[in-house]
Amino acid sequence: MFSRTGRRARLIALAGVCLWLLALSSPVRAEEELLDMVAASVGPNAITKSQVVQEARFILLEKGISWAGSIPPELLDKVLQRLVGKELIYQDMERGRVAVEEPGKVPDSEDAAKISELLKRFDEKFSSERERRRFRTALGMDASGLAALLLRNTRIEAYMERRLKLMARVTDQQVERELKRRRESGALSKDAGMNVQELRAFVREALEKEKYNQALEKWLTDLRNRYRVRVLLSFEEAEPAFRETQPEAQP
């Protein structure tokens, strides 16, 4: 049998082990809690920190980088603004009664085929199965969640294309004026190897991109005036950063 002093020593040692294990587990729980923090809200919908990180990984993947490591905070702040814009457009889709996916809805045959194609294209972005698994693990999404996100992004992009395509249209007269301006300013010297048709196509594409971005920015500004937007987190400053826009009063 152990003496009273021995039992006391064993209890103290056991308590020390418990405190040590608690200290090891606390940062993990804190990290998980931070990962689910609300970074912003658009109307009634929240954007979480984990969604911002997921979106950043998707953006890098579209640029050919399957990055599973940590994301620079300055990039996450930019991605958060992009997600706010996407959520504004998504809510505009719902308001306009455009078909959007419903949680728990069983996809129809058309959606199922589209999801299959989206997942196939997603998998083709990776050079190996190991790389794909590593990225999916970092993404923290199961197959159904990934499919829903890919389908949602595709519908948002299609809606944007329908809304902005006409606004970004460029006339032949605008192309000729821009060509003349560039010739007179010497801006075409670096493109001297192009023939006339290639130059026109190059200038048209540049003008269309400029008009598209201008139309998108105006659209998002209008949407911000219609929905309440609250930015609650700054990744770069590693602390809450409250910013809010209120919808304009309707006459």
C-alpha positions in Angstrom: 0.0 0.0 0.0 1.1 3.5 -0.7 1.6 6.0 2.1 -0.4 9.2 2.4 2.6 11.2 1.2 3.0 8.8 -1.8 -0.6 9.1 -2.8 -0.4 12.9 -2.6 2.6 12.9 -4.8 0.8 10.7 -7.3 -2.2 12.9 -7.3 -0.1 16.0 -7.9 1.8 14.3 -10.8 -1.6 13.2 -12.3 -2.9 16.7 -12.0 0.2 18.0 -13.8 -0.3 15.6 -16.7 -3.9 16.7 -17.0 -2.9 20.3 -17.1 -0.2 19.6 -19.7 -2.7 17.8 -21.9 -5.2 20.6 -21.5 -2.5 23.1 -22.5 -1.8 21.0 -25.6 -5.4 20.8 -26.6 -6.5 24.4 -26.0 -4.7 25.9 -29.0 -6.4 23.4 -31.2 -9.9 24.2 -29.9 -9.1 27.9 -30.1 -7.9 27.5 -33.7 -11.1 25.6 -34.6 -13.2 28.3 -33.0 -11.4 31.1 -34.9 -11.8 29.2 -38.1 -15.5 29.5 -37.8 -15.6 33.1 -36.9 -18.0 35.3 -38.8 -15.8 37.6 -41.1 -18.7 39.5 -42.6 -22.4 39.5 -43.2 -24.5 40.5 -46.2 -28.1 41.0 -45.4 -29.2 38.0 -43.3 -26.3 35.7 -44.6 -22.9 35.3 -42.9 -19.5 34.8 -44.4 -17.2 32.8 -42.1 -13.4 32.8 -41.9 -13.3 29.2 -43.2 -15.2 30.2 -46.3 -12.7 33.0 -47.0 -9.8 30.5 -46.7 -11.6 28.1 -49.0 -12.3 30.8 -51.6 -8.6 31.8 -51.5 -7.6 28.2 -52.2 -10.0 28.1 -55.2 -8.6 31.3 -56.6 -5.0 30.0 -56.4 -6.1 26.8 -58.0 -7.6 28.6 -60.9 -4.2 30.2 -61.4 -2.6 26.7 -61.4 -1.5 26.7 -57.8 -2.9 23.9 -55.6 -1.8 25.4 -52.4 -2.5 23.5 -49.2 -0.4 25.7 -46.8 -1.3 28.9 -45.0 -2.7 31.8 -46.9 -1.1 35.3 -46.6 -3.5 37.6 -44.6 -3.3 40.4 -47.1 -4.7 38.0 -49.7 -7.5 36.9 -47.4 -8.6 40.5 -46.9 -8.9 40.9 -50.6 -10.7 37.6 -50.9 -13.2 38.6 -48.2 -14.2 41.6 -50.3 -14.6 39.3 -53.3 -16.8 37.0 -51.3 -18.9 40.0 -50.2 -19.4 40.9 -53.8 -20.4 37.3 -54.7 -22.9 37.1 -51.9 -24.4 40.4 -53.0 -24.9 39.0 -56.5 -26.2 35.7 -55.1 -28.9 37.5 -53.1 -29.7 39.6 -56.2 -30.3 36.3 -58.0 -32.7 35.2 -55.3 -34.5 38.5 -55.3 -34.9 38.2 -59.0 -36.2 34.7 -58.6 -33.4 33.2 -60.6 -33.0 29.4 -59.9 -30.6 28.8 -57.0 -29.7 25.7 -55.2 -31.7 24.9 -52.0 -30.0 23.2 -49.0 -30.8 19.5 -48.9 -32.5 19.6 -52.4 -31.9 16.4 -54.4 -30.3 17.5 -57.7 -32.3 16.8 -60.9 -30.7 14.9 -63.8 -29.5 18.2 -65.4 -27.9 19.3 -62.2 -26.4 15.9 -61.6 -24.8 15.9 -65.0 -23.5 19.4 -64.5 -22.1 18.5 -61.0 -20.3 15.5 -62.5 -18.7 17.6 -65.2 -17.7 20.3 -62.6 -16.1 17.7 -60.3 -14.3 16.1 -63.3 -12.8 19.5 -64.4 -11.9 20.2 -60.8 -9.9 16.9 -60.5 -8.2 17.5 -63.8 -6.5 20.6 -62.2 -4.2 18.3 -60.2 -1.1 16.6 -61.4 -1.5 13.6 -59.1 -4.1 11.9 -56.8 -1.9 12.7 -53.8 -1.9 16.4 -54.7 -5.7 16.3 -55.1 -6.2 14.6 -51.7 -3.9 17.0 -50.0 -5.8 20.0 -51.4 -9.2 18.5 -50.5 -8.0 17.9 -46.9 -6.8 21.5 -46.7 -10.1 22.7 -48.1 -12.0 20.9 -45.4 -15.0 20.0 -47.5 -16.6 16.7 -48.4 -17.7 15.8 -51.9 -21.2 17.0 -51.5 -20.1 20.3 -50.1 -17.5 20.8 -52.9 -20.2 20.0 -55.5 -22.6 22.5 -54.1 -20.0 25.2 -54.0 -18.8 24.5 -57.6 -22.5 24.6 -58.8 -23.2 27.8 -56.9 -20.1 29.5 -58.3 -21.1 28.4 -61.8 -24.6 29.9 -61.5 -23.2 33.2 -60.1 -20.8 33.4 -63.0 -23.6 32.7 -65.5 -25.8 35.3 -63.9 -23.0 37.9 -64.0 -22.3 37.1 -67.7 -26.0 37.6 -68.6 -26.1 40.9 -66.7 -22.8 42.4 -67.8 -22.4 41.1 -71.4 -24.4 43.8 -73.0 -22.9 46.5 -70.8 -19.4 45.4 -71.9 -20.2 45.5 -75.6 -17.7 47.6 -77.7 -18.6 49.1 -81.0 -16.3 49.3 -84.1 -16.2 53.1 -83.7 -14.9 52.8 -80.2 -12.2 50.3 -81.3 -11.0 52.7 -84.1 -11.0 55.7 -81.7 -8.8 53.7 -79.3 -6.5 52.6 -82.0 -6.1 56.1 -83.2 -5.4 57.3 -79.6 -2.8 54.6 -79.1 -1.0 55.4 -82.4 -0.9 59.1 -81.6 0.5 58.4 -78.1 3.0 55.8 -79.2 1.4 53.1 -77.1 1.2 50.7 -80.1 5.0 50.5 -80.5 5.3 47.4 -78.3 2.6 45.6 -80.4 4.3 46.4 -83.7 4.5 42.7 -84.6 0.7 42.5 -84.9 -1.2 43.0 -88.1 -4.2 45.3 -88.3 -6.7 42.6 -87.6 -4.8 41.4 -84.5 -4.4 44.9 -83.3 -8.2 45.5 -83.6 -8.9 42.2 -81.7 -6.3 43.2 -79.0 -7.8 46.6 -78.5 -11.4 45.3 -78.5 -10.5 42.8 -75.8 -8.9 45.4 -73.7 -11.9 47.8 -74.0 -14.3 45.0 -73.3 -12.4 44.1 -70.1 -12.3 47.7 -69.0 -16.1 48.2 -69.6 -16.9 44.9 -67.9 -15.0 45.9 -64.8 -16.6 49.3 -64.7 -20.0 47.8 -65.1 -19.3 45.2 -62.4 -18.1 47.9 -59.9 -21.2 50.0 -60.6 -23.5 47.0 -60.1 -21.8 46.1 -56.8 -22.0 49.6 -55.6 -25.8 49.7 -56.3 -26.2 46.3 -54.5 -24.3 47.6 -51.5 -26.8 50.5 -51.3 -29.6 47.9 -51.2 -28.2 45.4 -48.7 -26.7 45.9 -45.3 -23.0 44.8 -45.4 -20.9 44.4 -42.3 -17.2 43.5 -42.3 -16.3 42.2 -38.9 -12.8 40.8 -39.4 -9.4 42.0 -40.7 -7.0 39.2 -41.4 -4.0 41.5 -41.9 -4.5 43.3 -38.6 -5.4 40.0 -36.8 -8.2 41.6 -35.0 -11.9 42.6 -35.4 -12.3 45.5 -37.8 -16.0 46.7 -37.9 -17.1 48.4 -41.1 -20.7 48.7 -42.1 -22.8 50.0 -45.0 -26.5 50.6 -44.6 -29.0 50.2 -47.5 -30.3 53.5 -48.8 -33.8 54.5 -47.8 -36.3 53.8 -50.5 -38.4 56.8 -51.6 
